[in-house]
């Protein structure tokens, strides 16, 4: 666990202590029922990442509140690059090559084939660290990434939840979604900047006008402007 991981809420500190006290020998199903319930919102910890969501609700922005989604840019790859994490048998040069791929991707616009290919190279490199048939296989590196990633997102959520009347909407692997009073949006963004400075990572902000949520994996998010983000049961591409 990274030395800068700290919590104030006892619910998160219990999770932190669990990770510090536990020796993990498997990478599947080892965190069953590991949940931190904070102010009525359940943060569910897993092998691949954190999850949590309001369920069976329509959440909307209005004159008083704004739905804000913040995602970490290339979360797991950037964690490895910034914190010099790598499969033990490959050495620290792995981080330098990883960073070069990240920089190459930044040179192509989102939506281009080049950007998509380099994104896949970044994500697959992390994903194959838990594939015993891959030359990148190192489950310690896998778990070091996912455990710290979940704790880091909880640090962000903990500070955001201090904002008066702010409510959690979702937490999902590489980001969180909140419904924030508009008068506190600047404060919310300052908290995000604090987190970025602490972790060395970057957050990307999106503003939603509405979310139609079945659960954490199945929802529609409507961006301001009308574009839709569909996940799970609502994700489809139709060609006539």
N, C-alpha and C positions, 0 to 999 in steps of 0.2 A: 504494500500500500504506500502510495506516495507520501512523503513526510508532511506536505502542506495540506493534506486532507484533514479538515477539522469540522466539527458540528457543535451546535448549541442545543438542538432539540434532543431529548433523551431517546426518542424513537429512532433517529438516525444514528445516534451513538451506540445503540444496541446492535445495529447492523454492522457498524464499523468494528465493534469489538468481536462480533462473530467472525468476520473475515480475518481479523488479526489472530484469532485463537484457533482457526480451523485449518487442518491440513487437507488439501484437495488431491485426490488420487484418480478422479474420473472427471470427464468434461461433459457428461450428459446426465441431466436430471438430478444434479447434486444440490440445487437450491430450492427444492420443493417447499412451498409454503413459507418462503422468506419474504415477509411483507412489512413495510413500515407504514402504518396508518397515521397520517398527520393532518389534523384539522378536517377529518372526514374524507380525505383523499388517500387512496392506497397506492403506494409505490411498490410494485412487485418486481423483485430481483430475479434474474435468470442467468443462464450461462452466456447467452448471446447479447444481452442488454436489458435495460430497465423498461418496464411497461406500466401504464396506468392510464385510466380514462374515466370520465363520466360516461354513463351508458344510457342508451335509449332516450336521447335528448336532442333538441334543436337549441343550439347556443348562438346568440346573435349579438353583434355590435349595435350600439345605439348612440344617442347624443351624449350619454354619460360614460359608457364603457366601450373599450376597443379590444377585440380579440387579436392577440399578438402571438405569432409563432416564431421561436428562435431555434435554429438548427446550427450545429457545429459543422463548420466546413471540413469535409473529409475527416470526420472525427477520429476513427481508429488509426488510419494512416498518419495523420498529423500528431497523434499522441506518441506514436513510435518515433517520429522524426524529432519532435521537441524534447522528449524525455530519453532519447538514445536507447530505445528498446529494440531488441532484435533476436531472431532465433540464434541460440547460443553457438551452434556449430557454424554459423555463417559470419559471425564477427560484426563489429561496429560499422564496417563499410556498407552493410545493408542499409543503414540509416541514410547514408550519403546518396546511394543509388535511389532509394525511395524518395528522397527529397528532390532529386533531379526529375523523376517522373512527375511529381507534384508540380514542379515549376513548369515542365513542358505542358501539362494539362492547362495551366493558367493562361497559356499563350493561345488557346483556342476558345472560341465562344461556346457557351452552353448550347446544346442542341446540335452541334456539329458531330460528324462521325469521329473525328480525331479526339474531341473532348470525351465522347462516350467510351472510346477504346482505352484511353489513358485512365479514365475513372475505373473501368473494369480491371485494369492492371493494378491499380492501387488497392481496390477492395478485394480482389482475388488473392493478392499476396498475403493480406491478413487472413482471409478465409482459409487458405490452404495451410496455414500454420496449425490447423486442427485436423488436417487430412493426413492420415498416416501413410498414404501412398505418395505424398508430395515431398520433394526435396526441401520444402520450406517448413516441414513438420517440427513443431516445438510447442506442446500444449502449455508449458509454463508461460511462454510468450502470449499465447491465446488468452489465458486466464488473467494474466497481469493486465492485459489490455481491457478486457470486458469488466473486470471487477473495479479497476480504477475509474473507468469511464462512467460506470453507474454511480459511484460515489461522488465523482466530480459534478455530474448533473444534479445530484441531490444537494450539493453545496449551493449551486445556483438557485435551485427551487426553494431551499430554506430561506435564503435572503430575499427572494422575490415575495415569498409568502408573508413577509413582515409588512409589506405595503398595505395600508388600510383598504379593505374591501376587495383586494385582488383575490381571484379564485383560480385554482388550477383546473385546467380542462383536460390536458393530456401530458403524459411523459412517454416518450417512445424512442428508445435506443440512442438516437443522436440529437435529441432536442426536446423542448418542452413548449406547451401552448398554454397561455394564460388569458384570462379576461381581466383587463386592467382598467381602473378608472382613468379617464382621459387626463384628468388634472395631475395624475401621478406618472404619466408616460415618461417624462424626463428623468424622474427618479428611477424608474424601471430600467431605462437605458444606461443610467450611471451604474446600476448594479451589474448589468451585463458587461460594461467596460471593466469594472473591478474584477469580474471573473476572467475576462480575457487576459488582463494583466497578470493575474495570479497563475493561470494555466499555460499561457503562451499560445492559446488557440483563438480562433475567430468564430464569431457568431453571425449568422445571416438572418435578417429579420423579414418576416412576411406579415402583412395585415389581412385579416379575413373579415368579411362582412357577416358570414354565417357559417355554421358547421352543423351538418346533419349526422349524428353519431349513433351508430349501433353499439360499437365497442371500440377498443383501442386499435384493432386491425381492420375495421370496416367502417368507413365514414366518407362523407363528401365535405370538402372545405371549399367555400366560395371566396375567392380573393376579391378585394376591392377592385372593381372594374368588371367583375362578372366571370372571369376565368375559373374553371372548376378543377379541383384536385380530387381524384377518385382513388379510393383504396379498398382492397379486399373485394367484398361482394359487389361493390359499386364500380370496380375498375374494369373497363372494357374498351375495345377499339372496334368500331363498326366501319366496314367498307362495303359500299353498295356495288 
